[in-house]
Amino acid sequence: MINVTGRRPFMRVVIMLDYLLDQRNMAQRELARLTGIRHPSINEMCRNQVKQMPLDNLAKICEVLKCDIPDILKLEKD
């Protein structure tokens, strides 16, 4: 399927970290402290402003929040 711009529609990755933190009543700074990930990096993830995410950071977040990768990352049609 081709859209009006002549390109195939792509999927985009949406980071659900802000939603998970809200569910757990946890602040970004608390997650940063527990994971050792810089607060500005956590903030960028919460605002979906990262282009890449180190896998070790993703693993640390999953461990602290007791969740799995699909709980944090979702695919949506662009």
PyRosetta script that sets phi, psi and omega in degrees:
from pyrosetta import init, pose_from_sequence

init()
pose = pose_from_sequence("MINVTGRRPFMRVVIMLDYLLDQRNMAQRELARLTGIRHPSINEMCRNQVKQMPLDNLAKICEVLKCDIPDILKLEKD")
pose.set_psi(1, 136.0)
pose.set_omega(1, -179.9)
pose.set_phi(2, -120.2)
pose.set_psi(2, 135.1)
pose.set_omega(2, -179.4)
pose.set_phi(3, -86.9)
pose.set_psi(3, -176.5)
pose.set_omega(3, -174.4)
pose.set_phi(4, -64.6)
pose.set_psi(4, -20.6)
pose.set_omega(4, 178.7)
pose.set_phi(5, -84.3)
pose.set_psi(5, -3.4)
pose.set_omega(5, -179.7)
pose.set_phi(6, 87.2)
pose.set_psi(6, 2.3)
pose.set_omega(6, 179.4)
pose.set_phi(7, -104.3)
pose.set_psi(7, 154.2)
pose.set_omega(7, 171.8)
pose.set_phi(8, -74.4)
pose.set_psi(8, 140.6)
pose.set_omega(8, 178.0)
pose.set_phi(9, -68.8)
pose.set_psi(9, 139.7)
pose.set_omega(9, -179.3)
pose.set_phi(10, -106.3)
pose.set_psi(10, 160.8)
pose.set_omega(10, 172.6)
pose.set_phi(11, -92.8)
pose.set_psi(11, 152.6)
pose.set_omega(11, 174.5)
pose.set_phi(12, -128.3)
pose.set_psi(12, 150.4)
pose.set_omega(12, 178.9)
pose.set_phi(13, -90.1)
pose.set_psi(13, 128.6)
pose.set_omega(13, 177.2)
pose.set_phi(14, -111.9)
pose.set_psi(14, 128.6)
pose.set_omega(14, 179.5)
pose.set_phi(15, -91.5)
pose.set_psi(15, 121.1)
pose.set_omega(15, -175.4)
pose.set_phi(16, -95.4)
pose.set_psi(16, 21.5)
pose.set_omega(16, -173.3)
pose.set_phi(17, -62.7)
pose.set_psi(17, -41.9)
pose.set_omega(17, -179.8)
pose.set_phi(18, -59.3)
pose.set_psi(18, -42.9)
pose.set_omega(18, 178.3)
pose.set_phi(19, -62.0)
pose.set_psi(19, -45.0)
pose.set_omega(19, -179.8)
pose.set_phi(20, -64.2)
pose.set_psi(20, -40.4)
pose.set_omega(20, 178.3)
pose.set_phi(21, -63.9)
pose.set_psi(21, -41.4)
pose.set_omega(21, 177.3)
pose.set_phi(22, -60.9)
pose.set_psi(22, -43.3)
pose.set_omega(22, 179.5)
pose.set_phi(23, -59.9)
pose.set_psi(23, -34.0)
pose.set_omega(23, -175.8)
pose.set_phi(24, -98.3)
pose.set_psi(24, 5.3)
pose.set_omega(24, -177.7)
pose.set_phi(25, 51.0)
pose.set_psi(25, 44.6)
pose.set_omega(25, -178.9)
pose.set_phi(26, -116.0)
pose.set_psi(26, 135.9)
pose.set_omega(26, 178.2)
pose.set_phi(27, -81.8)
pose.set_psi(27, 155.0)
pose.set_omega(27, 176.1)
pose.set_phi(28, -57.3)
pose.set_psi(28, -41.1)
pose.set_omega(28, -179.4)
pose.set_phi(29, -63.5)
pose.set_psi(29, -35.9)
pose.set_omega(29, 177.9)
pose.set_phi(30, -66.9)
pose.set_psi(30, -42.8)
pose.set_omega(30, 177.0)
pose.set_phi(31, -62.3)
pose.set_psi(31, -41.7)
pose.set_omega(31, 178.2)
pose.set_phi(32, -59.8)
pose.set_psi(32, -43.9)
pose.set_omega(32, -179.3)
pose.set_phi(33, -64.5)
pose.set_psi(33, -43.5)
pose.set_omega(33, -176.6)
pose.set_phi(34, -72.4)
pose.set_psi(34, -28.2)
pose.set_omega(34, -177.3)
pose.set_phi(35, -98.7)
pose.set_psi(35, -21.9)
pose.set_omega(35, -174.2)
pose.set_phi(36, 81.4)
pose.set_psi(36, 9.4)
pose.set_omega(36, 177.1)
pose.set_phi(37, -88.9)
pose.set_psi(37, 136.6)
pose.set_omega(37, -179.0)
pose.set_phi(38, -56.8)
pose.set_psi(38, 140.0)
pose.set_omega(38, 179.8)
pose.set_phi(39, -57.5)
pose.set_psi(39, -43.1)
pose.set_omega(39, 177.7)
pose.set_phi(40, -58.4)
pose.set_psi(40, -33.8)
pose.set_omega(40, 177.8)
pose.set_phi(41, -68.2)
pose.set_psi(41, -42.2)
pose.set_omega(41, 176.9)
pose.set_phi(42, -61.1)
pose.set_psi(42, -43.8)
pose.set_omega(42, -179.6)
pose.set_phi(43, -60.8)
pose.set_psi(43, -43.0)
pose.set_omega(43, 178.2)
pose.set_phi(44, -63.4)
pose.set_psi(44, -38.0)
pose.set_omega(44, 177.4)
pose.set_phi(45, -65.1)
pose.set_psi(45, -42.1)
pose.set_omega(45, -179.6)
pose.set_phi(46, -64.3)
pose.set_psi(46, -29.5)
pose.set_omega(46, -179.8)
pose.set_phi(47, -95.9)
pose.set_psi(47, 7.5)
pose.set_omega(47, -179.1)
pose.set_phi(48, 55.9)
pose.set_psi(48, 43.1)
pose.set_omega(48, -179.0)
pose.set_phi(49, -111.0)
pose.set_psi(49, 15.7)
pose.set_omega(49, 178.8)
pose.set_phi(50, -101.1)
pose.set_psi(50, 144.0)
pose.set_omega(50, 176.9)
pose.set_phi(51, -95.5)
pose.set_psi(51, -25.7)
pose.set_omega(51, 177.2)
pose.set_phi(52, -147.0)
pose.set_psi(52, 152.4)
pose.set_omega(52, -177.8)
pose.set_phi(53, -134.3)
pose.set_psi(53, 122.2)
pose.set_omega(53, 178.1)
pose.set_phi(54, -59.0)
pose.set_psi(54, 136.4)
pose.set_omega(54, -178.1)
pose.set_phi(55, -62.4)
pose.set_psi(55, -32.8)
pose.set_omega(55, 178.4)
pose.set_phi(56, -66.6)
pose.set_psi(56, -33.8)
pose.set_omega(56, 175.5)
pose.set_phi(57, -65.9)
pose.set_psi(57, -42.0)
pose.set_omega(57, 178.3)
pose.set_phi(58, -61.6)
pose.set_psi(58, -42.1)
pose.set_omega(58, 178.7)
pose.set_phi(59, -64.3)
pose.set_psi(59, -41.4)
pose.set_omega(59, 178.4)
pose.set_phi(60, -62.7)
pose.set_psi(60, -42.8)
pose.set_omega(60, 179.9)
pose.set_phi(61, -64.1)
pose.set_psi(61, -44.6)
pose.set_omega(61, 178.3)
pose.set_phi(62, -59.9)
pose.set_psi(62, -41.2)
pose.set_omega(62, -179.4)
pose.set_phi(63, -64.8)
pose.set_psi(63, -47.3)
pose.set_omega(63, -177.7)
pose.set_phi(64, -66.6)
pose.set_psi(64, -42.5)
pose.set_omega(64, -177.3)
pose.set_phi(65, -85.8)
pose.set_psi(65, -2.8)
pose.set_omega(65, -178.9)
pose.set_phi(66, 52.3)
pose.set_psi(66, 56.7)
pose.set_omega(66, -179.3)
pose.set_phi(67, -139.8)
pose.set_psi(67, 178.8)
pose.set_omega(67, 178.5)
pose.set_phi(68, -111.4)
pose.set_psi(68, 164.0)
pose.set_omega(68, -177.9)
pose.set_phi(69, -54.4)
pose.set_psi(69, -43.3)
pose.set_omega(69, 179.3)
pose.set_phi(70, -63.8)
pose.set_psi(70, -17.6)
pose.set_omega(70, 175.0)
pose.set_phi(71, -72.9)
pose.set_psi(71, -25.6)
pose.set_omega(71, -176.5)
pose.set_phi(72, -97.4)
pose.set_psi(72, -40.9)
pose.set_omega(72, -175.7)
pose.set_phi(73, -109.7)
pose.set_psi(73, 129.5)
pose.set_omega(73, 176.9)
pose.set_phi(74, -125.3)
pose.set_psi(74, 146.7)
pose.set_omega(74, 173.9)
pose.set_phi(75, -99.8)
pose.set_psi(75, 131.6)
pose.set_omega(75, 176.6)
pose.set_phi(76, -131.1)
pose.set_psi(76, 149.3)
pose.set_omega(76, 174.1)
pose.set_phi(77, -68.8)
pose.set_psi(77, 136.9)
pose.set_omega(77, -178.1)
pose.set_phi(78, -77.2)
pose.dump_pdb("model.pdb")
